[in-house]
Amino acid sequence: MHSITQEELLQYMYAETSIEKTAAIKAALQTDWNLREQYEVLVSAQQNLEKVTLAPRKKAIDFILNYANKQVKEFTEQ
């Protein structure tokens, strides 16, 4: 059996491996401590990425709202 790469572990995590490759990785994860550790690091990183939320800064939102209000005032004054 050839060694399982990190790319293959990622594919396994996202259920993108063939049935044969999935079976091979599952078997290897049960017997290879180093591979299991690599897999757990990848799973942990994936879980942390899912927690990341992106939002604009308050200053950017305030700038946009002020600009929009200014445009509305100019439009209604015409």
N, C-alpha and C positions, 0 to 999 in steps of 0.2 A: 504494500500500500504506500502510495506517495504521501509526502507531508501535506497537510492542509494549510493553505495560505490564508492570510488575513482577509483578502478579497473574497475567498470562498466562505469564510465565516460571516462576512457582511451579507453575502448573498443568502446564506442560510438564515440569518436573522430576519431578513425581509421576505422569507419564503420564496426565493427566486432560484433555488437549486432543483435539479432533477430529483426524481424519486430515489435513484441509485446514490446520488451524491448526498442527499439528505440522510439516507440510512448510514452511509459511510461516516459522515460527520457526527451523527448521533453516537455511533459506536466509538469513535475516536474520543469524543468528549467524556465518555464513561471511563476510559482507560488512561488517557493522557492528561496528567495534571497541568502541565504547561499550556496545553491547548485550551483546557477548561478555564484557566486563569485569563488567557487572552480573550476568550469569549465573554467572560464576565466583565472585563474592562470595557469591551465594546458595548455590551448591554447597558452598563452603567452610564456610559457616555451618551448613548441614545436616549435614555430616560432623562438625563440632564438637559439635552437639547430640546426635548419636548416641553420642558418647563419654561424655556426662554420666551418672553413675550416682548414684542417690539412696539414702541409707541413714540410718537414725535415728542420733542421737548415742549414744555408749556410755553416757552418763549416763542417757538415757531408757530404754535397754534394762535397765540395772542397776536402775533404779527399778521397772520392771515385774516383773522377776524377783524382787526383794526383796518386793514386794507379794504376788506369787503364792505365794512360800515362806511368808510370814506367814499367808496364808489357808489354806494346806495344813496348817500346824501347828495353827491354831485348829480346823480341821475334824477333824483326827485326835485332838485332845485332848478332844473332846466325847464 
